[in-house]
Amino acid sequence: MLYLIALVAFCAAPSLAAPLVATSPRADDVFSAATMSPAGLQFRELGISAGRWESLGGVLSSPPTAVSWGLNRIDVFSTGTDNALWHRWWDGSAWGGWESLGGALASPATAVSWGPNRLDVFARGIDGSLQHKWFDGSGWGGFESLGGVLGSDPAVASWGPNRLDIFAAGTDGSLQHKWFDGSGWGGWESLGGVLSSAPSVVSWGPNRLDIFVIGTDAALWHIWYGGGWGAWESLGGALASAPTAVSWGPNRLDVFAAGNDGGVQHKWFDGSQWGGFESLGGTLNSRPTAISWGINRVDVFAAGTDGACWHKGYDGTRWLDWESLGGTLTSLPVPNSWGPNRMDIFVVGTDGALWHNY
């Protein structure tokens, strides 16, 4: 199974090669919405059993985030209309009820797990600081402020037990980084650059981290850590949304974003070099999201201009055709996987409830 992981910075990163001007990224990158209606998933070419949309209730004000720490375990978080963090979970046999975890949040939550019964959740507080809450297997710790003044939603990853790395755009547009090494939190450090999107972070192994952002030149920019910080590099492109990065194995990276033509743009690293941008088509109404549940397997999701959830998969040899999974979304779709051939999708409907399909 793929694990998304994060890294520590031991030295400051150089600035981007050219100055960029920061803009305020949107939390969900969804541009219109209508009423959610139940519809069956049709994974026609994948051999995955079809499911049906189900409402998991709630009154939500942000896109959800979903994380899994083991087989048949899913934890879903979202910000409520009261600005608190709300949580619901699947234990393998049934959904637990919604619980409020408190807090005063100004952004969607992002969550990560570095082991069984361990959950760490981060969000931007209403004061602009990074807020953190965790579950240690026996109970929830209280919210703690990790300081900072964030200019975007945070992105988080873990590359092993007791390791956490958080990234966000600062109010000056630079990439800001903070980490936990198992004994304490490091201070905030600037990795340079001036961002026009929230970052996306992924890791394919211990001590490896790749971060992607969009510059105001609409190009994809990349910085990485692998024992030391590399220099910022432009990967080109003409992009219209924040990026989404995923990895299905060592030295493999796939990055997706909406293009200026409204379709999905894809760029990949195969361990020796970057491929050129390719258009995967589609007509998007949100930035794409992506997930991998095994080697050579990537699945991409987005809201379409018809408001439905759309899906495109790579099966190891080819990209499958776009297919509509139905529904009409008010948030971008959020995929999760707890094992091979298993995908769960979460969205918010216009009733403010969480909707689920699998």
Secondary structure, DSSP 8 states (H G I E B T S, - for coil): ---------SS-----SS--------SS-----------B---TTTT----B-EE----BSS--EEE-SSTT-EEEEEEBTTS-EEEEEE-SS-B---EE----BSS--EEE-SSTT-EEEEEEBTTSSEEEEEE-SS-B---EE----BSS--EEE-SSTT-EEEEEEBTTS-EEEEEE-SS-B---EE-----SS--EEE-SSTT-EEEEEE-TTS-EEEEEESSSB---EE----B-S--EEE-SSTT-EEEEEEBTTSSEEEEEE-SS-B---EEEE--BSS--EEEEEETTEEEEEEEBTTS-EEEEEE-SS-B---EE-----SS--EEEEEETTEEEEEEE-TTS-EEEE-
